[in-house]
Amino acid sequence: MTGRDPRVDATRALAVVGVVLGHWLVTALVLTDDGLVVDSPLRWVPELAPACWVLQVLGLFFFTGGFGAARSTTPWWSRARRLLPPVAGPLAVRAVVLFGLSVRGLPQGTVWNTGYAVVTPLWFPGVYVLLLAATPLMARLGWWGVALPVALVAVDAWWAGPGWVNVLAVWWAPWQVGVLVARHGWRRSWGAALLGTGAVAFAALLGPGHPASAVGVPGAAESNLSPPSAAALALALARVGLVLPVRPAFRAPAHRRRRRSSCCTRARCSWSRSSALRSARCVACTRRRRTRYGCWSA
């Protein structure tokens, strides 16, 4: 089954808004006597932590990515190649600018911190391409493809705390849910199960001894996102579960657009048919008139 799904497009648009607002909230380059340093408002106003629970929407990106990969008939390497220009182009420009400023005497601390802020998000396309390549295998795993990364994250958290294996495992789970939804349809029961389980697990993992923020905070001893923790996985699954039950709200505008489009199409067709009939009548009358007066006959 191929084609775009307006519900997925709406989910992706919602995720883009969340990422823009979230980065504005949690990341800042602050000018100090030693140059620019990376800081976060969450470091000074920890009461903003609930806002980052709402705006941390990476799980939705990977959910829509899995859905699109399962629906697409384009080879994964062709889709991955499309990511190269928007990633490599801006990265090369910033590298040249930073190098030039460094040669002109920009403090090395500023160069390092600015470069770190530019390079850090590159984990996302790397994980995305790996999951994209593995999608044909994921399609055969079914719900085992969700249970396996959840088990990996749980064992890793119990054994030694969040490890870098979570960078792939945490985002594998929502990607797998996207693959399942693409193959079997949007199920409200799945949404209720994911929302309930994920919300309970996330609340339990925000207890004493765990970071309260859903994202990394400069200077904090632990982070829920670098590397991703079990709390990040729980939040991602809860977020996907929240989207699945409300799908009719995303679907209705698309139906209305299709109805308006079909009505307009019928009107245009009716107008075209009536115009064609009028033109044919005019031609017939003209021919009869000219034949009657001996001008010419068809």
Backbone bond lengths (Angstrom), bond angles and torsions (degrees), N, CA, C in turn:
res aa  C-N    CA-C-N  psi(-1)  N-CA   C-N-CA  omega(-1)  CA-C   N-CA-C  phi
1 M - - - 1.469 - - 1.518 109.21 -
2 T 1.330 118.51 126.40 1.450 122.78 -176.72 1.517 109.47 -122.71
3 G 1.355 115.47 177.54 1.452 120.64 178.38 1.512 111.62 106.51
4 R 1.309 115.17 159.04 1.452 121.49 -178.17 1.524 109.78 -80.81
5 D 1.314 114.70 148.97 1.457 121.51 176.89 1.523 107.14 -116.68
6 P 1.344 118.98 118.69 1.463 120.14 -177.07 1.520 112.90 -62.02
7 R 1.325 118.00 -25.98 1.458 120.06 177.76 1.521 110.94 -66.84
8 V 1.331 116.78 -38.41 1.461 120.31 177.83 1.527 110.30 -70.42
9 D 1.335 117.25 -39.80 1.462 120.20 177.62 1.529 110.75 -61.16
10 A 1.330 116.86 -41.35 1.459 120.65 178.80 1.528 110.59 -65.79
11 T 1.320 117.20 -40.21 1.470 120.89 177.95 1.522 110.80 -63.65
12 R 1.331 116.37 -42.71 1.468 120.15 179.24 1.529 110.68 -64.45
13 A 1.324 117.38 -40.97 1.468 120.53 178.15 1.523 110.70 -63.03
14 L 1.327 116.66 -40.64 1.466 120.73 176.98 1.522 110.63 -61.57
15 A 1.331 116.86 -40.03 1.456 120.97 179.54 1.527 111.27 -66.20
16 V 1.336 117.24 -38.75 1.464 120.22 178.80 1.519 110.47 -61.73
17 V 1.328 117.05 -44.01 1.465 120.68 178.23 1.527 110.21 -61.51
18 G 1.335 116.91 -42.36 1.453 120.46 179.04 1.520 112.48 -62.57
19 V 1.346 117.30 -39.92 1.467 120.60 -179.98 1.525 110.99 -66.10
20 V 1.331 116.98 -43.43 1.471 120.20 -179.48 1.527 110.25 -62.80
21 L 1.321 116.84 -48.94 1.459 119.78 -179.81 1.525 111.33 -67.15
22 G 1.331 115.92 -37.73 1.458 119.26 -178.60 1.521 112.40 -65.90
23 H 1.336 117.64 -42.52 1.461 119.21 178.23 1.521 111.35 -66.50
24 W 1.300 116.77 -34.57 1.460 119.20 176.40 1.529 110.07 -64.19
25 L 1.326 116.84 -33.82 1.466 120.58 -177.13 1.524 111.67 -77.82
26 V 1.331 118.14 -41.87 1.461 119.92 -166.30 1.518 113.73 -101.26
27 T 1.333 119.73 -12.43 1.462 120.86 -174.39 1.518 110.06 -126.63
28 A 1.341 115.45 137.06 1.458 120.41 177.57 1.522 108.85 -153.33
29 L 1.322 115.67 141.08 1.457 121.89 170.64 1.523 107.81 -99.56
30 V 1.325 116.71 115.40 1.465 122.56 -172.78 1.523 108.84 -108.33
31 L 1.325 116.61 133.09 1.456 122.39 179.21 1.528 109.89 -83.18
32 T 1.329 115.80 121.78 1.466 122.39 177.75 1.526 109.14 -124.22
33 D 1.342 115.81 -176.71 1.467 119.49 178.40 1.524 111.71 -65.72
34 D 1.331 116.97 -24.22 1.469 121.03 179.44 1.526 112.91 -95.30
35 G 1.325 117.26 7.68 1.464 121.03 -178.97 1.518 110.88 108.57
36 L 1.331 116.27 -161.87 1.460 121.67 -179.59 1.519 110.36 -79.57
37 V 1.330 115.91 135.42 1.457 121.93 175.42 1.522 108.44 -128.27
38 V 1.350 116.33 151.14 1.458 122.18 178.91 1.522 108.30 -83.58
39 D 1.315 116.12 126.53 1.460 121.10 179.58 1.518 108.72 -139.08
40 S 1.312 116.60 178.97 1.466 121.58 -179.05 1.516 109.70 -147.12
41 P 1.333 117.58 137.29 1.471 119.44 173.55 1.522 112.69 -58.07
42 L 1.342 117.15 -27.39 1.461 119.58 179.99 1.523 111.77 -64.67
43 R 1.312 116.90 -23.08 1.460 120.16 178.70 1.521 111.68 -69.08
44 W 1.326 116.26 -32.34 1.454 121.18 -176.49 1.520 112.55 -103.59
45 V 1.324 116.93 -22.47 1.473 120.72 178.68 1.525 107.52 -127.97
46 P 1.330 118.33 76.26 1.472 119.74 -177.21 1.521 113.51 -63.74
47 E 1.338 116.90 -14.51 1.469 119.41 178.11 1.523 111.88 -65.81
48 L 1.347 117.34 -13.23 1.461 120.33 178.07 1.529 112.77 -80.69
49 A 1.325 117.39 -0.79 1.467 120.20 -176.93 1.532 113.25 -54.98
50 P 1.355 120.02 -42.77 1.474 118.10 178.65 1.527 113.69 -58.86
51 A 1.339 117.19 -28.75 1.462 119.22 178.73 1.524 110.74 -65.38
52 C 1.347 117.20 -37.23 1.469 118.39 -179.89 1.525 110.81 -73.98
53 W 1.339 118.61 -20.64 1.471 119.00 172.75 1.528 109.79 -63.92
54 V 1.323 116.36 -35.97 1.462 121.00 -179.23 1.526 111.08 -76.97
55 L 1.339 116.88 -38.41 1.458 120.85 -171.45 1.521 113.47 -90.85
56 Q 1.320 118.46 -6.27 1.471 120.47 177.16 1.525 107.57 -83.63
57 V 1.331 115.65 95.25 1.463 121.51 -169.89 1.529 111.70 -118.48
58 L 1.328 117.45 25.43 1.463 119.48 179.99 1.523 112.02 -59.92
59 G 1.334 116.77 -33.63 1.456 119.77 178.96 1.520 112.68 -58.95
60 L 1.334 116.81 -34.85 1.467 120.12 178.93 1.524 111.08 -69.30
61 F 1.343 117.26 -35.78 1.459 119.45 176.64 1.522 110.87 -61.08
62 F 1.325 116.87 -44.98 1.457 119.18 -177.96 1.530 111.32 -73.96
63 F 1.309 117.73 -30.16 1.466 120.32 174.57 1.526 110.47 -63.07
64 T 1.325 117.07 -49.41 1.468 119.93 179.41 1.521 110.96 -67.41
65 G 1.349 117.79 -32.04 1.454 120.15 176.57 1.522 111.89 -64.45
66 G 1.338 116.70 -43.09 1.454 120.05 177.73 1.515 111.89 -65.14
67 F 1.323 116.67 -39.33 1.464 120.65 177.80 1.527 110.40 -61.54
68 G 1.338 116.27 -48.57 1.456 119.57 -178.62 1.518 112.64 -65.32
69 A 1.345 116.60 -37.92 1.461 119.50 179.91 1.523 111.20 -66.29
70 A 1.337 117.12 -37.44 1.465 120.28 179.92 1.523 111.66 -71.62
71 R 1.317 117.65 -31.42 1.462 121.04 -179.77 1.531 112.88 -82.53
72 S 1.326 117.02 -26.18 1.460 120.43 -171.87 1.528 111.59 -73.95
73 T 1.308 115.13 145.62 1.471 121.62 173.20 1.531 111.58 -102.75
74 T 1.336 117.00 1.38 1.464 121.54 177.91 1.524 109.70 -80.10
75 P 1.332 119.05 135.49 1.470 120.39 177.39 1.521 111.43 -55.92
76 W 1.331 115.49 145.87 1.458 119.59 -174.03 1.523 111.93 -62.05
77 W 1.347 117.72 -33.82 1.456 118.88 -178.29 1.525 111.62 -69.26
78 S 1.324 116.29 -29.11 1.470 118.57 175.95 1.517 110.68 -69.84
79 R 1.319 116.64 -39.41 1.462 119.72 177.99 1.517 110.92 -68.89
80 A 1.354 116.76 -38.10 1.463 119.80 178.88 1.523 111.07 -66.06
81 R 1.337 116.79 -34.61 1.459 120.32 -179.33 1.528 111.48 -63.69
82 R 1.326 116.38 -28.04 1.466 119.34 179.22 1.521 112.20 -67.83
83 L 1.331 117.46 -21.90 1.460 120.61 179.91 1.525 112.04 -77.12
84 L 1.342 117.19 -18.26 1.459 119.87 -173.48 1.528 113.63 -63.89
85 P 1.352 120.31 -51.29 1.469 118.62 -177.84 1.531 113.88 -60.17
86 P 1.342 120.48 -48.23 1.463 118.05 -178.50 1.525 113.87 -68.09
87 V 1.344 118.12 -17.22 1.465 120.28 177.78 1.523 110.39 -93.05
88 A 1.333 116.80 -50.82 1.459 120.57 -174.25 1.530 112.34 -71.15
89 G 1.333 116.95 -35.72 1.466 119.69 -177.65 1.520 113.13 -61.25
90 P 1.335 118.91 -61.67 1.471 119.70 178.76 1.527 113.25 -60.09
91 L 1.346 116.59 -34.48 1.464 119.23 179.84 1.523 110.95 -64.24
92 A 1.338 116.93 -42.70 1.462 120.59 179.58 1.531 111.06 -65.33
93 V 1.331 116.59 -41.73 1.465 119.81 179.85 1.526 110.80 -62.48
94 R 1.330 117.19 -44.17 1.463 120.10 -179.40 1.515 111.51 -67.83
95 A 1.350 116.61 -35.24 1.458 119.34 178.30 1.531 110.57 -63.93
96 V 1.329 116.65 -42.76 1.465 120.60 178.91 1.525 110.59 -64.27
97 V 1.342 116.68 -43.08 1.466 120.31 -179.41 1.524 110.68 -63.60
98 L 1.337 116.36 -45.40 1.468 119.33 -179.45 1.523 111.33 -65.22
99 F 1.328 116.67 -38.72 1.463 119.45 177.82 1.530 110.50 -63.47
100 G 1.334 116.37 -44.50 1.455 119.36 178.88 1.515 112.60 -62.32
101 L 1.318 117.17 -42.33 1.461 120.37 178.60 1.522 111.64 -67.10
102 S 1.343 116.04 -34.99 1.462 118.95 177.56 1.521 110.98 -64.84
103 V 1.337 116.44 -41.25 1.467 120.13 177.88 1.524 110.91 -64.12
104 R 1.326 115.81 -33.72 1.470 119.83 -179.38 1.514 112.90 -80.78
105 G 1.335 118.04 2.55 1.459 119.45 173.64 1.516 115.66 106.07
106 L 1.341 118.42 12.10 1.461 119.61 176.69 1.531 109.13 -63.88
107 P 1.330 118.69 136.10 1.470 120.55 -179.27 1.520 111.84 -54.37
108 Q 1.336 115.70 138.43 1.459 120.11 -176.90 1.523 111.96 -62.74
109 G 1.322 116.85 -30.83 1.456 119.59 176.74 1.515 112.34 -62.65
110 T 1.330 115.41 -40.11 1.461 120.23 177.27 1.524 110.91 -66.03
111 V 1.337 116.78 -42.93 1.471 120.31 178.79 1.517 110.21 -61.31
112 W 1.320 116.41 -45.32 1.465 120.45 -177.73 1.523 111.19 -64.84
113 N 1.319 117.94 -47.95 1.469 121.11 -177.16 1.519 111.66 -66.99
114 T 1.325 117.23 -38.80 1.465 119.84 177.73 1.523 110.50 -67.50
115 G 1.331 116.74 -42.96 1.459 119.70 176.95 1.514 112.36 -63.25
116 Y 1.339 116.62 -37.76 1.465 120.22 177.78 1.528 110.91 -62.86
117 A 1.342 116.61 -41.76 1.466 120.25 178.93 1.521 111.64 -65.58
118 V 1.357 117.02 -30.07 1.459 120.74 179.87 1.525 111.33 -77.83
119 V 1.340 116.85 -40.83 1.464 121.31 -172.67 1.525 112.51 -81.84
120 T 1.320 118.15 -30.92 1.468 121.22 -174.04 1.526 113.45 -53.29
121 P 1.339 121.11 -43.68 1.476 119.47 -178.27 1.527 114.97 -68.55
122 L 1.343 118.52 -4.40 1.458 119.90 -176.74 1.527 112.54 -70.46
123 W 1.340 118.08 -10.88 1.463 118.79 174.75 1.526 110.07 -61.73
124 F 1.329 117.13 -30.66 1.457 120.37 -174.56 1.527 112.41 -63.30
125 P 1.355 120.47 -54.57 1.475 117.92 178.85 1.520 112.79 -63.53
126 G 1.350 118.11 -29.51 1.457 119.49 177.56 1.519 112.42 -63.59
127 V 1.336 116.48 -48.82 1.464 120.45 178.15 1.520 110.49 -66.15
128 Y 1.323 117.01 -38.26 1.464 121.40 -179.55 1.524 110.88 -59.59
129 V 1.344 117.08 -44.27 1.462 120.61 -178.44 1.531 110.43 -67.39
130 L 1.324 117.84 -40.09 1.464 120.30 178.02 1.528 111.02 -60.83
131 L 1.318 116.72 -45.59 1.463 119.66 179.28 1.524 111.20 -67.82
132 L 1.318 116.20 -34.51 1.462 120.27 177.61 1.528 110.57 -61.88
133 A 1.324 116.14 -42.87 1.461 119.84 -179.69 1.523 111.69 -68.51
134 A 1.332 117.19 -30.55 1.467 121.15 -176.83 1.527 113.21 -88.56
135 T 1.318 118.60 -0.58 1.466 120.71 -175.56 1.528 113.85 -58.73
136 P 1.339 121.05 -42.16 1.472 118.85 177.79 1.526 113.16 -57.09
137 L 1.340 117.09 -37.06 1.463 119.91 176.88 1.521 110.84 -70.63
138 M 1.325 117.25 -39.42 1.462 120.95 -179.78 1.523 111.23 -62.18
139 A 1.325 116.21 -33.68 1.461 119.04 -179.25 1.524 112.02 -62.07
140 R 1.331 117.37 -23.06 1.458 120.90 179.31 1.527 113.04 -89.36
141 L 1.328 116.85 -14.54 1.463 119.74 -173.95 1.519 113.12 -82.55
142 G 1.332 117.37 -25.93 1.457 119.81 -176.99 1.524 110.94 63.37
143 W 1.327 116.29 -142.40 1.465 120.31 -178.63 1.517 112.63 -70.80
144 W 1.341 117.92 -15.17 1.448 119.39 172.25 1.524 111.01 -62.01
145 G 1.339 116.61 -26.94 1.452 120.77 177.45 1.512 113.13 -71.17
146 V 1.324 117.91 -13.84 1.470 122.05 171.91 1.526 109.84 -94.18
147 A 1.317 116.09 -41.78 1.469 120.20 -177.56 1.524 111.75 -64.53
148 L 1.342 117.40 -37.64 1.457 120.18 -176.74 1.528 112.68 -64.19
149 P 1.338 120.50 -51.80 1.475 118.03 177.84 1.520 113.19 -64.81
150 V 1.331 117.37 -33.48 1.465 119.00 176.51 1.524 109.95 -61.88
151 A 1.339 117.05 -42.49 1.463 120.72 178.32 1.524 111.02 -64.77
152 L 1.328 117.70 -41.16 1.462 120.93 178.70 1.521 111.32 -60.64
153 V 1.320 116.61 -44.31 1.464 120.52 -179.56 1.526 110.37 -66.39
154 A 1.328 117.11 -41.19 1.464 120.47 -179.68 1.531 111.07 -64.12
155 V 1.325 116.93 -45.53 1.471 120.43 179.47 1.519 110.55 -64.30
156 D 1.332 116.91 -41.82 1.455 120.61 -179.98 1.526 111.06 -63.41
157 A 1.339 117.40 -41.11 1.460 120.76 179.32 1.526 111.06 -66.53
158 W 1.323 117.14 -38.99 1.466 120.61 -178.90 1.524 111.40 -73.52
159 W 1.335 116.69 -33.14 1.461 120.47 -173.57 1.527 111.87 -78.90
160 A 1.317 116.99 -50.96 1.470 118.51 -173.67 1.521 113.31 -148.84
161 G 1.326 118.71 16.46 1.451 120.00 -176.44 1.515 111.21 85.34
162 P 1.321 117.67 174.04 1.466 120.42 -177.05 1.521 111.84 -57.87
163 G 1.320 116.40 126.56 1.463 121.96 178.06 1.506 110.85 -115.93
164 W 1.338 115.87 174.71 1.462 119.64 -174.41 1.511 113.04 -73.70
165 V 1.354 117.46 -11.15 1.467 118.81 172.69 1.524 110.54 -63.26
166 N 1.331 115.25 -24.00 1.466 119.75 -179.79 1.526 112.71 -67.99
167 V 1.330 117.36 -22.01 1.467 119.49 179.62 1.523 110.31 -57.78
168 L 1.320 116.68 -33.76 1.461 120.59 176.75 1.526 111.51 -94.35
169 A 1.328 117.72 -42.26 1.462 120.95 -172.77 1.527 112.29 -66.66
170 V 1.334 117.11 -41.33 1.473 119.91 -176.52 1.519 111.22 -62.16
171 W 1.348 116.86 -40.91 1.461 119.60 -175.79 1.524 112.31 -88.91
172 W 1.306 116.01 -11.60 1.461 120.17 173.52 1.523 110.42 -64.76
173 A 1.325 117.67 -39.37 1.468 120.91 -175.23 1.535 112.55 -62.07
174 P 1.360 120.60 -53.26 1.473 117.95 177.65 1.521 112.88 -65.58
175 W 1.334 117.52 -31.33 1.468 119.76 175.50 1.529 109.77 -61.06
176 Q 1.329 116.46 -44.09 1.459 120.96 -180.00 1.523 111.07 -63.23
177 V 1.328 117.79 -38.49 1.467 120.17 176.72 1.524 109.86 -62.05
178 G 1.332 117.12 -39.63 1.461 119.89 176.37 1.515 112.32 -61.47
179 V 1.330 116.95 -39.80 1.466 120.95 177.20 1.529 110.19 -63.25
180 L 1.322 117.06 -42.50 1.465 120.94 -179.33 1.526 111.34 -65.74
181 V 1.325 116.94 -41.57 1.466 120.23 179.35 1.524 110.19 -65.62
182 A 1.334 117.68 -38.34 1.459 120.51 178.21 1.522 111.55 -63.35
183 R 1.331 117.58 -33.17 1.461 121.19 -176.94 1.523 113.37 -87.95
184 H 1.329 116.82 -31.93 1.469 119.90 -171.97 1.529 114.20 -119.18
185 G 1.327 118.28 -2.51 1.453 120.24 177.96 1.523 112.31 93.74
186 W 1.337 113.95 168.02 1.469 121.49 -178.27 1.527 108.14 -80.39
187 R 1.310 116.89 118.56 1.461 122.06 -177.28 1.529 110.01 -114.22
188 R 1.321 115.62 121.12 1.467 118.83 178.61 1.525 111.86 -65.49
189 S 1.319 116.27 -33.57 1.467 119.13 179.31 1.523 110.52 -63.65
190 W 1.332 117.28 -37.47 1.461 120.04 176.00 1.530 110.04 -63.41
191 G 1.310 115.85 -42.58 1.455 119.28 -179.81 1.512 112.27 -61.85
192 A 1.328 116.92 -43.62 1.462 119.83 179.60 1.522 111.32 -63.18
193 A 1.339 116.85 -41.01 1.471 120.15 -179.61 1.522 110.87 -66.58
194 L 1.334 117.85 -44.19 1.459 120.75 -179.31 1.518 111.48 -67.52
195 L 1.326 116.82 -42.10 1.453 120.37 -179.69 1.524 111.15 -63.74
196 G 1.327 117.07 -47.60 1.456 119.94 -178.68 1.518 112.38 -64.26
197 T 1.325 116.60 -49.37 1.467 120.48 -178.24 1.521 111.11 -64.65
198 G 1.329 116.23 -45.92 1.458 119.47 -178.40 1.515 112.88 -65.37
199 A 1.338 117.74 -41.12 1.465 120.39 -179.10 1.525 111.26 -65.92
200 V 1.318 117.09 -42.13 1.473 120.09 179.27 1.520 110.55 -64.66
201 A 1.331 116.93 -44.48 1.461 120.27 -179.87 1.524 111.01 -65.17
202 F 1.325 117.08 -40.36 1.468 119.93 179.60 1.522 111.07 -64.00
203 A 1.333 117.07 -43.31 1.466 120.09 178.63 1.528 110.89 -62.80
204 A 1.327 116.92 -39.19 1.471 120.07 -179.99 1.522 111.82 -67.58
205 L 1.338 116.60 -33.60 1.461 120.82 -176.59 1.520 113.17 -84.76
206 L 1.329 117.70 -0.32 1.464 121.07 175.93 1.524 111.75 -99.40
207 G 1.332 116.89 14.60 1.454 120.70 -178.59 1.514 112.72 -72.14
208 P 1.333 117.00 -174.20 1.472 121.31 179.14 1.527 111.44 -57.69
209 G 1.314 114.73 139.73 1.459 119.99 -179.22 1.512 113.92 91.51
210 H 1.327 117.94 -3.72 1.460 121.73 179.77 1.527 108.67 -121.06
211 P 1.329 118.17 146.96 1.468 119.80 178.46 1.523 111.64 -63.46
212 A 1.337 115.33 139.65 1.465 120.12 -177.94 1.517 112.26 -82.39
213 S 1.318 117.58 -22.32 1.462 121.01 -178.00 1.520 110.37 -84.15
214 A 1.329 116.20 144.20 1.460 121.18 177.53 1.516 112.03 -80.57
215 V 1.324 117.83 -6.00 1.468 122.56 -179.80 1.522 108.39 -128.16
216 G 1.338 115.40 173.20 1.447 119.73 179.05 1.520 111.93 -75.77
217 V 1.329 115.71 144.39 1.459 122.56 178.09 1.525 107.77 -122.05
218 P 1.341 119.43 124.49 1.467 120.70 -179.95 1.528 111.65 -56.25
219 G 1.315 115.19 133.42 1.459 120.43 179.42 1.507 114.61 89.50
220 A 1.348 118.59 -11.53 1.462 120.94 -179.51 1.521 109.85 -77.06
221 A 1.344 115.49 147.68 1.466 120.02 -178.63 1.522 111.46 -71.27
222 E 1.329 117.72 -33.44 1.462 122.16 -179.16 1.517 109.75 -128.39
223 S 1.320 114.95 159.73 1.457 121.15 179.76 1.518 109.52 -140.36
224 N 1.322 115.71 145.52 1.463 120.55 175.60 1.522 112.77 -88.67
225 L 1.347 116.27 0.30 1.464 118.25 -175.13 1.522 113.61 -131.57
226 S 1.300 118.89 -12.14 1.464 120.81 -177.52 1.526 110.75 -138.21
227 P 1.340 117.99 84.35 1.469 127.41 -0.32 1.525 111.48 -80.70
228 P 1.324 117.97 165.34 1.471 120.14 179.76 1.530 111.11 -60.78
229 S 1.300 115.35 140.63 1.458 121.21 -177.88 1.528 110.26 -103.98
230 A 1.328 115.07 178.75 1.462 119.96 175.23 1.523 110.86 -62.17
231 A 1.342 117.17 -31.50 1.466 120.03 177.24 1.526 110.96 -64.65
232 A 1.340 117.46 -37.97 1.468 120.45 177.27 1.520 111.00 -63.95
233 L 1.336 116.59 -38.31 1.470 120.18 177.33 1.519 110.83 -65.95
234 A 1.329 117.05 -44.46 1.465 120.49 179.68 1.522 110.82 -61.98
235 L 1.340 116.92 -41.82 1.461 120.38 179.47 1.525 110.98 -65.81
236 A 1.336 117.35 -39.28 1.467 120.68 179.94 1.522 110.97 -63.38
237 L 1.334 117.51 -44.91 1.466 120.34 -179.64 1.528 111.10 -68.24
238 A 1.334 117.06 -37.40 1.466 119.58 177.22 1.526 110.73 -64.74
239 R 1.325 115.97 -38.59 1.470 119.56 179.64 1.533 110.61 -65.21
240 V 1.319 117.18 -42.87 1.461 120.10 177.14 1.526 110.16 -64.22
241 G 1.338 116.58 -41.90 1.462 119.88 177.53 1.516 112.85 -61.78
242 L 1.328 116.82 -29.92 1.467 120.17 177.77 1.516 111.68 -71.34
243 V 1.334 117.41 -31.13 1.463 121.45 -178.51 1.525 111.62 -75.58
244 L 1.324 117.33 -39.19 1.468 120.04 -173.53 1.528 113.82 -60.37
245 P 1.332 120.65 -44.94 1.477 118.41 -178.72 1.517 114.16 -70.05
246 V 1.336 118.81 -25.54 1.467 119.93 -175.80 1.514 111.83 -93.72
247 R 1.327 118.13 17.32 1.460 121.20 -177.50 1.524 114.59 -56.52
248 P 1.394 121.86 -33.75 1.469 118.53 179.80 1.511 112.98 -59.78
249 A 1.342 118.02 -30.69 1.458 119.85 179.08 1.519 111.04 -65.80
250 F 1.346 117.31 -32.59 1.454 120.37 176.55 1.515 111.21 -78.12
251 R 1.332 116.18 -30.61 1.456 119.93 -172.38 1.527 112.35 -80.40
252 A 1.346 117.18 -31.28 1.463 120.72 -174.01 1.524 113.13 -59.42
253 P 1.364 119.79 -48.17 1.471 117.52 179.14 1.516 112.88 -57.76
254 A 1.324 117.22 -36.87 1.467 119.50 179.37 1.520 110.82 -65.09
255 H 1.357 117.26 -41.10 1.459 119.97 177.59 1.519 110.95 -62.82
256 R 1.344 116.29 -41.15 1.463 119.05 179.76 1.519 110.86 -63.90
257 R 1.357 115.58 -39.89 1.465 117.79 178.44 1.513 111.00 -64.39
258 R 1.363 116.32 -40.02 1.457 119.04 179.67 1.521 111.24 -65.86
259 R 1.369 116.71 -39.09 1.468 119.59 178.83 1.514 110.75 -64.41
260 R 1.367 116.09 -44.17 1.459 118.47 178.85 1.527 110.46 -63.51
261 S 1.330 115.49 -40.27 1.460 119.04 179.58 1.524 111.31 -63.53
262 S 1.345 116.83 -42.66 1.461 119.10 -179.11 1.527 110.56 -68.36
263 C 1.345 116.89 -37.36 1.472 119.31 177.56 1.528 110.19 -63.67
264 C 1.349 115.84 -44.48 1.457 119.06 179.16 1.526 110.59 -63.60
265 T 1.322 116.02 -38.82 1.465 119.29 179.28 1.515 110.47 -63.77
266 R 1.362 117.05 -44.67 1.467 119.25 178.02 1.520 111.29 -61.84
267 A 1.345 116.39 -38.93 1.464 119.18 179.53 1.526 111.04 -65.10
268 R 1.359 114.49 -42.54 1.463 117.13 178.58 1.526 111.38 -64.22
269 C 1.345 115.93 -40.04 1.463 118.97 178.82 1.520 110.91 -64.07
270 S 1.346 116.75 -42.70 1.462 120.12 179.11 1.520 110.35 -62.43
271 W 1.355 115.10 -44.57 1.460 118.76 179.19 1.521 110.18 -61.99
272 S 1.354 116.71 -41.64 1.461 119.55 -179.27 1.511 111.34 -64.78
273 R 1.355 116.56 -41.89 1.463 118.70 179.14 1.517 111.64 -64.35
274 S 1.344 116.07 -44.51 1.467 118.20 -179.84 1.523 111.26 -65.11
275 S 1.348 115.92 -37.10 1.464 118.89 177.98 1.524 110.36 -65.45
276 A 1.325 116.57 -40.78 1.465 119.54 178.58 1.518 111.47 -63.86
277 L 1.345 116.83 -39.81 1.454 119.66 178.68 1.516 111.21 -64.74
278 R 1.350 115.81 -42.73 1.457 118.53 179.20 1.521 110.61 -62.73
279 S 1.347 116.99 -40.88 1.464 119.96 179.64 1.520 110.83 -64.11
280 A 1.356 116.69 -41.46 1.461 119.89 179.82 1.521 110.74 -64.12
281 R 1.334 117.80 -39.88 1.461 121.04 178.85 1.520 110.94 -64.28
282 C 1.326 116.33 -41.90 1.468 119.45 179.71 1.520 110.97 -62.66
283 V 1.329 116.70 -42.75 1.465 120.09 179.00 1.514 110.82 -63.32
284 A 1.366 116.50 -42.96 1.469 119.59 -179.37 1.521 110.50 -63.66
285 C 1.346 116.92 -44.08 1.467 119.80 179.65 1.523 110.80 -62.93
286 T 1.319 117.41 -40.82 1.460 121.24 -179.53 1.520 110.46 -62.81
287 R 1.350 115.68 -42.29 1.463 118.84 -179.45 1.522 110.76 -65.86
288 R 1.337 117.28 -42.47 1.470 118.96 179.44 1.524 110.69 -63.76
289 R 1.335 115.60 -39.98 1.451 119.01 -177.93 1.528 110.75 -65.62
290 R 1.334 115.85 -44.18 1.461 118.85 -178.52 1.525 111.44 -69.01
291 T 1.321 117.87 -33.08 1.464 121.20 177.42 1.524 110.27 -67.03
292 R 1.329 116.32 -39.47 1.466 121.02 -178.04 1.521 111.37 -62.26
293 Y 1.356 117.51 -37.87 1.451 120.24 -176.16 1.524 112.19 -95.74
294 G 1.323 116.32 10.96 1.464 120.69 173.47 1.483 115.61 75.58
295 C 1.338 117.81 17.69 1.462 119.23 179.67 1.515 110.51 -72.70
296 W 1.326 116.84 -54.06 1.459 121.04 176.82 1.525 106.67 -166.95
297 S 1.275 115.40 165.04 1.450 120.15 177.26 1.504 108.31 -132.73
298 A 1.352 115.29 147.77 1.453 120.21 -179.03 1.501 110.19 -71.55
